[in-house]
Amino acid sequence: PRLLSQFFFADERVTRVVAEINGLDAELDPQQYLVLLNQLHLSQAHLLAVLERIMEECIPTQRHSRDYLVKFPEELLVDNLGNHMLFAAECLLAGTFLEMEESDGAQLRPQARNLLCSLELVRTVLREQSLSQPNSYPEPVQAVLIQFDRLFAEFELSYVSSLVAVKSPDEIYRQQEIIVLFCETVERALHLGYLTQEMIDGYEPLLMFTIPRLAIISGLLIYPEGPLSLERSPEEMSRVFSPFYNLLKKIRDLLRVLSAEELCLLERSLCTAE
């Protein structure tokens, strides 16, 4: 159950697979080479997972901030992102610039080198610690982990930023505005009896349609200064709503002529219509 013992065996597995790859002629046995590459990928992912748990146990309050992750496109936020970063660093150090311009790759190579050197130091230090005192993390071990955690985060941000357009602070703020609008819409709908807590707790599928519909009405009439404010230009709105700017103006104009009773009837019908 000790994490350092788990790290030792995970590290042994990576070392063994790397040795097999180095001793294999890929041209003579390409099938076996692919098998070993897959084994390496899986063993490295397991090693990083154990290392992550060790850092959470050893340096929980000294971890480098990962707040930058909110800037990343959602499709990149997957469980194996860390393993992909490690693979990218290895490719950059080998002179292979996957998915990016050579000039960008050349700029990232020093960071990749520092990250991989730091990882090797971590592996050495943790192996020695697992063989001597597997129940403790002395200060030198903590220092090595803190440095690796910082270098990993810095490389991750730099690498992803060179591949995709990360969200700007304004985009993140607009996204948070939409989250707030949806939360206030749900609270209002519960208060007015349009929805029930049981529907929410039970993940009623109809809510996927109901809540956005109610949020549009709330954003146009109840919270007109929020993310659906039509006083802004389309460029200043969230990309979720900006393509429908003119349509939203027409909807707002129609809603404004409704009486309170008619608005209530409309909202109730939106909660039941498919």
Order of alpha helices (4+ residues) and beta strands (2+ residues): alpha-alpha-alpha-alpha-alpha-alpha-alpha-alpha-alpha-alpha
